[in-house]
Amino acid sequence: MTTITDPQKQDGFRLSMLINDTRYRSLTFQGIALLALIVAIAYLGNNLMTNLRTAGLNISFEFLGTPAGYDINQTLIDYNSQSTNLRAAWVGVINTLLVAFLACATATIFGVIAGVLRLSPNWVVRKLMALYVEIFRNVPVLIWIIIIYTIVTVVLPGPRGYLGEDPEREMLLGMFAFTNRGVYVPAPISEAGSAVVVAVFIASVIGIFAYRRYATKLLYDTGKLLPVGWPSLAILIVPTVLVYYIMGQPISLDMPDPLANRFNLKGGLQIGAPLIALWFALSIYTGAFIAENVRAGILAVSKGQTEAAAALGLRPRRIMGLVILPQALRVIIPPLISNYLNITKNSSLAIAVGYADITATLGGITLNQTGRAIECVLLLMLFYLVISLLISAGMNVYNNAMKLKER
């Protein structure tokens, strides 16, 4: 009987070793595949350019510098109809990132809560969460967007509903108005010194994470349990409030005022109905998928871990936070990355309710007005590719940090 072994090490290198030597064979095949891919892309690119020249067309991005000529209903940066198409595209990019960030955060909250409650010993709670998951994840997200948008625009009253003799009593806490045009909330007004207050607030949030990490490490190392709830609240509020008054209260609120106009509320910040519908629909739809990921991650942890923690006297809440979820995260995070990517890409459905994301601005109005379909589509593809890669890279860093460390 003969055995197949790798060739013996020899002095020098011969071309035949690229095929016969297992040390180089895989590299050879990968190089051939890469070369074939480059040739195919080059052929397709050359064919595209030849056809465009034959049709009298050429790829140019000069249209980005011309006036857009259309208005956008909700912007986070200065924009008007005389701004450039590039400015309109930036508005769409920011709006897309805004709704994606909000939806990712709220979908994670919904998913974690629903996933944990799906394993509740209470039969009613468990079945209600199962009903939520089965209903929302089995209906297309576009339908949920349209349903929620219809509810917001039809069920909620118009702005004139708040224009009574005493409109302050109609508004929630005198600050929030829910109308069919959107939700009106107080808007912050920044003055000199506001940047210091914001910086202290951000530092306080970072301090909360640092303290909680220290408390967890101390618990694992020594068994000493530090309080987490009230110290975290104190770190968040006390430094910011002190600096706020020391700097002379540099941040104030612009309240929605129903008395300023006969037909609409003035002042404050309006969160438009399209943004609300898109944000909430993406959150509850993706939250149903995240709930199943959370449930699967928890079930992947051995039941003996729960029993051992209970035998040590830990309360159920601490068992979940200190024993179960840290181990379940290793199962939850990989599919969670895909859910975040789906939220970002599904935000392109915003055009169905008139929300001006990047697909509606650059891939919609700008494309139709300029006729530059190839350029607009290429820029859209580049944007979604870059955002998806950045999300994957960031979440993979977190995933690697949560992996089980082996010796």
C-alpha positions as CSV (number, residue, x, y, z in Angstrom):
1,M,0.0,0.0,0.0
2,T,1.3,3.4,-0.9
3,T,0.7,6.7,0.8
4,I,0.6,10.2,-0.6
5,T,2.8,12.7,1.1
6,D,4.0,16.2,0.4
7,P,7.1,16.5,-1.8
8,Q,10.4,16.5,0.1
9,K,11.9,19.9,0.7
10,Q,14.4,20.7,-2.1
11,D,16.8,23.4,-2.7
12,G,15.7,25.9,-5.3
13,F,12.3,26.6,-6.8
14,R,10.9,25.1,-10.0
15,L,7.7,26.1,-11.9
16,S,6.4,22.6,-11.6
17,M,6.1,23.1,-7.9
18,L,3.2,25.5,-8.5
19,I,1.1,22.5,-9.3
20,N,2.8,19.6,-7.7
21,D,3.7,21.1,-4.3
22,T,0.8,21.5,-1.9
23,R,2.5,24.6,-0.4
24,Y,1.9,26.5,-3.6
25,R,-1.0,24.8,-5.3
26,S,-3.8,26.7,-3.6
27,L,-2.0,30.0,-4.3
28,T,-1.7,29.1,-7.9
29,F,-5.4,28.4,-8.3
30,Q,-6.3,31.6,-6.4
31,G,-4.0,33.6,-8.7
32,I,-5.6,32.1,-11.8
33,A,-9.1,32.8,-10.5
34,L,-8.1,36.4,-9.7
35,L,-6.6,36.9,-13.1
36,A,-9.7,35.5,-14.8
37,L,-11.9,37.9,-12.7
38,I,-9.8,40.9,-13.6
39,V,-10.0,40.0,-17.3
40,A,-13.8,39.6,-17.2
41,I,-14.3,42.9,-15.4
42,A,-11.9,44.6,-17.9
43,Y,-13.8,43.1,-20.8
44,L,-17.2,44.2,-19.4
45,G,-15.9,47.7,-18.7
46,N,-14.5,48.1,-22.1
47,N,-17.7,46.8,-23.7
48,L,-19.7,49.3,-21.6
49,M,-17.5,52.3,-22.6
50,T,-17.6,51.3,-26.3
51,N,-21.4,51.0,-26.3
52,L,-21.7,54.4,-24.5
53,R,-19.4,56.1,-27.1
54,T,-21.4,54.5,-29.9
55,A,-24.6,55.9,-28.4
56,G,-23.0,59.3,-28.0
57,L,-23.0,59.1,-24.2
58,N,-20.2,59.5,-21.7
59,I,-19.9,59.1,-17.9
60,S,-19.7,62.4,-16.2
61,F,-20.4,63.6,-12.7
62,E,-20.6,67.3,-13.6
63,F,-24.4,67.2,-12.9
64,L,-23.6,67.1,-9.2
65,G,-22.5,70.7,-9.3
66,T,-25.7,72.0,-11.0
67,P,-28.8,73.3,-9.0
68,A,-31.1,70.6,-7.8
69,G,-34.3,72.5,-8.4
70,Y,-36.5,70.7,-5.9
71,D,-37.3,71.0,-2.2
72,I,-36.9,68.4,0.5
73,N,-39.4,68.2,3.3
74,Q,-37.0,67.1,6.1
75,T,-33.4,68.1,6.3
76,L,-30.8,68.1,9.0
77,I,-28.5,70.5,7.1
78,D,-29.2,73.8,5.3
79,Y,-30.7,73.1,1.9
80,N,-33.0,74.9,-0.6
81,S,-34.1,74.3,-4.2
82,Q,-31.1,76.2,-5.5
83,S,-28.6,74.0,-3.7
84,T,-26.5,71.6,-5.9
85,N,-27.4,68.0,-6.6
86,L,-24.4,67.1,-4.5
87,R,-26.0,68.9,-1.6
88,A,-29.3,67.1,-2.2
89,A,-27.4,63.8,-2.2
90,W,-25.8,64.7,1.1
91,V,-29.2,65.4,2.6
92,G,-30.3,62.0,1.4
93,V,-27.2,60.3,2.9
94,I,-27.7,62.0,6.3
95,N,-31.5,61.1,6.3
96,T,-30.6,57.5,5.5
97,L,-28.0,57.3,8.3
98,L,-30.5,58.9,10.7
99,V,-33.3,56.4,10.1
100,A,-30.9,53.5,10.0
101,F,-29.3,54.4,13.3
102,L,-32.6,55.0,15.1
103,A,-34.1,51.8,13.7
104,C,-31.0,49.7,14.7
105,A,-31.2,51.0,18.3
106,T,-34.9,50.6,18.8
107,A,-35.0,47.2,17.0
108,T,-32.3,45.9,19.3
109,I,-34.3,47.1,22.3
110,F,-37.5,45.5,21.0
111,G,-35.7,42.3,20.0
112,V,-33.8,41.8,23.3
113,I,-37.0,42.4,25.4
114,A,-39.1,40.1,23.2
115,G,-36.5,37.4,23.0
116,V,-36.1,37.3,26.8
117,L,-39.8,37.4,27.4
118,R,-40.4,34.5,24.9
119,L,-38.7,32.3,27.5
120,S,-40.8,33.7,30.4
121,P,-42.4,31.2,32.7
122,N,-45.6,33.3,32.4
123,W,-47.7,31.6,29.7
124,V,-49.6,34.8,28.7
125,V,-46.4,36.8,28.3
126,R,-44.7,34.0,26.4
127,K,-47.6,33.6,24.0
128,L,-47.9,37.3,23.4
129,M,-44.3,37.6,22.4
130,A,-44.6,34.6,20.2
131,L,-47.6,36.2,18.5
132,Y,-45.6,39.4,18.0
133,V,-42.7,37.6,16.4
134,E,-44.9,35.5,14.1
135,I,-47.1,38.4,12.9
136,F,-44.4,41.0,12.3
137,R,-41.7,38.9,10.7
138,N,-44.1,37.1,8.3
139,V,-45.5,40.3,6.7
140,P,-43.3,42.3,4.3
141,V,-41.8,45.4,5.8
142,L,-43.2,47.5,3.0
143,I,-46.7,46.7,4.1
144,W,-45.9,47.6,7.7
145,I,-44.5,51.0,6.5
146,I,-47.7,51.8,4.6
147,I,-49.9,50.6,7.5
148,I,-48.1,52.7,10.1
149,Y,-48.0,55.7,7.8
150,T,-51.7,55.4,7.2
151,I,-52.4,55.2,10.9
152,V,-50.3,58.3,11.6
153,T,-51.8,60.4,8.8
154,V,-55.5,59.3,9.3
155,V,-56.0,58.5,13.0
156,L,-54.0,61.4,14.5
157,P,-55.6,64.9,14.5
158,G,-54.4,67.7,12.3
159,P,-52.4,70.6,13.8
160,R,-55.6,72.7,14.0
161,G,-56.9,70.3,16.6
162,Y,-54.5,71.9,19.1
163,L,-55.8,75.4,18.3
164,G,-58.5,75.6,21.0
165,E,-59.1,78.1,23.7
166,D,-56.5,76.5,25.9
167,P,-54.2,74.5,23.6
168,E,-51.6,74.0,26.3
169,R,-53.9,71.4,27.9
170,E,-54.1,69.5,24.5
171,M,-50.4,69.0,24.3
172,L,-48.7,66.2,26.2
173,L,-47.0,67.8,29.2
174,G,-47.4,71.1,27.4
175,M,-44.4,70.2,25.1
176,F,-45.4,67.4,22.7
177,A,-48.0,67.5,20.0
178,F,-49.0,64.4,18.0
179,T,-50.5,65.3,14.6
180,N,-51.1,63.8,11.2
181,R,-48.1,65.8,10.0
182,G,-45.8,64.3,12.5
183,V,-44.7,64.8,16.1
184,Y,-43.7,68.2,17.4
185,V,-41.1,68.2,20.2
186,P,-39.0,70.8,22.0
187,A,-36.0,71.8,20.0
188,P,-32.7,72.7,21.7
189,I,-31.2,76.1,21.2
190,S,-27.5,76.3,21.6
191,E,-25.6,79.3,22.9
192,A,-22.0,80.0,23.9
193,G,-20.7,77.3,26.1
194,S,-23.1,74.6,24.9
195,A,-20.3,72.6,23.4
196,V,-18.8,72.2,26.9
197,V,-22.1,70.8,28.2
198,V,-22.4,68.4,25.3
199,A,-18.8,67.2,25.8
200,V,-19.4,66.6,29.5
201,F,-22.5,64.6,28.7
202,I,-20.6,62.4,26.2
203,A,-17.9,61.9,28.8
204,S,-20.5,60.9,31.3
205,V,-21.9,58.3,29.0
206,I,-18.4,56.9,28.5
207,G,-17.9,57.0,32.2
208,I,-21.0,54.9,32.7
209,F,-19.7,52.1,30.4
210,A,-16.3,52.3,32.2
211,Y,-17.9,52.0,35.6
212,R,-20.1,49.1,34.7
213,R,-17.1,47.3,33.1
214,Y,-15.1,47.9,36.3
215,A,-18.0,46.6,38.4
216,T,-18.3,43.5,36.3
217,K,-14.6,42.8,36.4
218,L,-14.5,43.3,40.2
219,L,-17.4,40.9,40.6
220,Y,-15.7,38.2,38.4
221,D,-12.3,38.7,40.1
222,T,-13.3,39.0,43.8
223,G,-17.0,38.3,44.0
224,K,-17.6,41.8,45.4
225,L,-20.9,43.2,44.1
226,L,-21.0,47.0,43.5
227,P,-24.3,48.8,42.9
228,V,-24.8,49.7,39.2
229,G,-28.2,51.4,38.9
230,W,-27.9,54.6,41.0
231,P,-24.2,55.2,40.4
232,S,-24.8,55.1,36.6
233,L,-27.7,57.5,36.9
234,A,-25.5,59.8,39.1
235,I,-22.6,59.7,36.6
236,L,-25.0,60.6,33.8
237,I,-26.9,63.5,35.5
238,V,-24.7,65.2,38.1
239,P,-21.7,66.3,36.1
240,T,-23.8,67.5,33.2
241,V,-26.2,69.5,35.4
242,L,-23.3,71.1,37.3
243,V,-21.6,72.2,34.2
244,Y,-24.9,73.3,32.7
245,Y,-25.4,75.8,35.6
246,I,-21.8,76.8,35.8
247,M,-21.7,77.8,32.2
248,G,-24.8,79.9,32.7
249,Q,-27.5,77.6,31.2
250,P,-26.2,77.8,27.6
251,I,-28.9,75.4,26.2
252,S,-32.6,76.3,26.2
253,L,-35.6,74.7,24.6
254,D,-37.8,76.1,21.8
255,M,-41.3,74.8,22.6
256,P,-44.0,74.1,20.0
257,D,-46.4,77.0,20.1
258,P,-50.0,76.4,18.7
259,L,-50.9,80.1,19.3
260,A,-48.3,81.4,16.8
261,N,-50.3,80.5,13.7
262,R,-53.9,79.8,12.9
263,F,-53.2,76.8,10.7
264,N,-50.1,75.1,12.1
265,L,-47.9,74.8,15.1
266,K,-44.8,76.9,15.2
267,G,-41.5,76.4,17.0
268,G,-40.0,73.2,18.3
269,L,-38.8,70.4,16.1
270,Q,-41.1,68.5,13.8
271,I,-40.5,64.8,13.3
272,G,-42.3,64.1,10.1
273,A,-44.9,61.3,9.6
274,P,-42.7,59.6,6.9
275,L,-39.8,59.3,9.3
276,I,-42.0,58.0,12.1
277,A,-43.6,55.4,9.8
278,L,-40.3,54.2,8.4
279,W,-38.5,54.2,11.7
280,F,-41.2,52.4,13.6
281,A,-41.9,49.8,10.9
282,L,-38.2,48.9,10.5
283,S,-37.8,48.6,14.2
284,I,-40.8,46.3,14.9
285,Y,-40.1,44.2,11.8
286,T,-36.4,43.7,12.4
287,G,-37.0,43.4,16.2
288,A,-39.0,40.2,15.5
289,F,-36.0,38.6,13.8
290,I,-33.6,39.8,16.6
291,A,-36.0,38.3,19.2
292,E,-35.6,34.9,17.7
293,N,-31.8,35.4,17.6
294,V,-31.8,36.3,21.3
295,R,-34.0,33.4,22.1
296,A,-31.7,31.0,20.2
297,G,-28.6,32.5,21.9
298,I,-30.1,32.0,25.4
299,L,-31.2,28.4,24.7
300,A,-27.7,27.7,23.4
301,V,-26.4,28.3,26.9
302,S,-26.4,25.1,29.0
303,K,-29.2,25.0,31.6
304,G,-26.6,23.9,34.1
305,Q,-25.2,27.5,34.0
306,T,-28.5,28.9,35.3
307,E,-28.8,26.2,38.0
308,A,-25.2,26.8,39.1
309,A,-25.8,30.6,39.3
310,A,-29.0,30.0,41.2
311,A,-27.2,27.7,43.6
312,L,-24.8,30.5,44.4
313,G,-27.7,32.7,45.4
314,L,-27.9,35.0,42.4
315,R,-31.3,36.6,41.6
316,P,-32.9,35.8,38.2
317,R,-32.2,39.3,36.9
318,R,-28.5,39.0,37.7
319,I,-28.3,35.5,36.4
320,M,-29.6,36.8,33.0
321,G,-27.3,39.8,33.0
322,L,-24.1,38.3,34.4
323,V,-24.2,34.6,33.3
324,I,-26.6,33.9,30.4
325,L,-26.5,37.0,28.1
326,P,-22.6,37.3,28.1
327,Q,-22.4,33.7,26.8
328,A,-25.4,34.1,24.5
329,L,-23.9,37.1,22.8
330,R,-21.4,34.8,21.0
331,V,-24.4,33.2,19.3
332,I,-26.5,36.4,18.9
333,I,-24.0,38.8,17.4
334,P,-23.2,37.1,14.0
335,P,-26.9,37.1,12.9
336,L,-27.4,40.5,14.5
337,I,-24.9,42.0,12.0
338,S,-27.1,40.7,9.1
339,N,-30.1,42.3,10.7
340,Y,-28.4,45.7,11.0
341,L,-27.4,45.4,7.3
342,N,-31.0,44.6,6.4
343,I,-32.2,47.7,8.2
344,T,-29.8,49.9,6.3
345,K,-30.8,48.4,2.9
346,N,-34.5,48.3,3.7
347,S,-34.5,52.0,4.5
348,S,-34.5,52.5,0.7
349,L,-38.2,51.7,0.9
350,A,-38.6,55.2,2.3
351,I,-39.7,56.4,-1.1
352,A,-43.0,54.7,-0.6
353,V,-44.0,57.3,2.1
354,G,-42.1,60.2,0.7
355,Y,-39.1,60.2,3.1
356,A,-36.2,61.8,1.3
357,D,-33.4,59.3,1.8
358,I,-30.5,58.8,-0.6
359,T,-32.6,56.5,-2.9
360,A,-35.3,59.2,-3.2
361,T,-33.0,62.1,-3.8
362,L,-30.0,60.8,-5.8
363,G,-31.7,57.7,-7.2
364,G,-35.0,59.3,-7.7
365,I,-35.5,63.0,-8.4
366,T,-31.9,63.7,-9.4
367,L,-31.8,60.7,-11.7
368,N,-35.0,61.7,-13.5
369,Q,-34.1,65.3,-13.9
370,T,-30.6,64.8,-15.2
371,G,-31.0,61.5,-17.0
372,R,-27.6,60.3,-15.5
373,A,-28.9,56.9,-14.6
374,I,-25.5,55.1,-14.7
375,E,-23.7,57.7,-12.6
376,C,-26.6,57.9,-10.0
377,V,-26.8,54.1,-9.7
378,L,-23.1,53.8,-9.4
379,L,-23.0,56.3,-6.6
380,L,-25.9,54.6,-4.9
381,M,-24.2,51.2,-5.1
382,L,-21.0,52.8,-3.7
383,F,-22.8,54.4,-0.8
384,Y,-24.6,51.2,0.3
385,L,-21.5,49.1,-0.2
386,V,-19.4,51.4,2.0
387,I,-22.0,51.7,4.7
388,S,-22.5,47.9,4.8
389,L,-18.8,47.3,5.0
390,L,-18.4,49.8,7.8
391,I,-21.2,48.2,9.8
392,S,-19.8,44.7,9.2
393,A,-16.3,45.9,10.3
394,G,-17.5,47.6,13.4
395,M,-19.7,44.7,14.5
396,N,-17.0,42.2,13.7
397,V,-14.6,44.0,16.0
398,Y,-17.2,43.8,18.8
399,N,-17.8,40.1,17.9
400,N,-14.1,39.3,18.2
401,A,-14.1,41.1,21.6
402,M,-16.9,38.8,22.8
403,K,-15.4,35.6,21.6
404,L,-14.3,33.0,24.1
405,K,-10.7,33.6,24.8
406,E,-8.7,30.4,24.5
407,R,-5.3,29.7,25.8
